[in-house]
């Protein structure tokens, strides 16, 4: 199954492998797939084909999600086996949960088309210490990750938060007492980010005065990463510094 981060339609291919039958024959199989509420599916499979040789099929998915809303569901697969004169049998199983959303909006317009991801997957945000535009931010994060056990680069991810009051409180907790010699030229950079659940704790965080331009370039890239990977409130992600 391959999802599309900027589309509400995607596809899946599957194979029912070759079966070895013992003292049996004439068993026919059918496959159905449910997508969950808000999702439509279209299954293409040789329904009623004889169990034994391998058979391939596909599933087309289409989501319908309202403005600024999200839908989450697994696909539900049902395999049914029949033979005249015998009680039908079968089994079911679910895929990993997928999520489709239309939540990236500015005041009046979308900032990214709706799309779908697997929310259990934690993507990775990457910055480079050799990139002139963000090298100060990257170097700060790199040093902080080496000192703060348990944060990205160690074992656990960060988790995005979107509540403006909480983000402001995190930033204040980290930077209110940090001396900034020229607020027009420099910013107080904090890690973990203020916009993360793990931010706002001076005992488990790091601050550094860096170029305002560098800090804001890194922040813009982080915002772009959230959009491209559809990282929503509460979602996990890693930070990697090259």
Secondary structure as UniProt FT lines:
FT   TURN            5..6
FT   STRAND          9..16
FT   STRAND          28..34
FT   TURN            37..38
FT   STRAND          39..44
FT   TURN            47..48
FT   STRAND          49..50
FT   STRAND          55..63
FT   TURN            67..68
FT   STRAND          70..73
FT   STRAND          76..82
FT   TURN            84..85
FT   STRAND          89..94
FT   STRAND          98..101
FT   STRAND          115..117
FT   TURN            119..120
FT   STRAND          123..127
FT   TURN            129..130
FT   TURN            132..134
FT   HELIX           135..147
FT   TURN            149..150
FT   TURN            152..153
FT   STRAND          158..160
FT   HELIX           164..175
FT   TURN            176..177
FT   TURN            183..185
FT   STRAND          186..191
FT   TURN            194..195
FT   TURN            197..198
FT   HELIX           202..204
FT   STRAND          206..211
FT   HELIX           212..229
FT   TURN            233..234
FT   STRAND          236..241
//
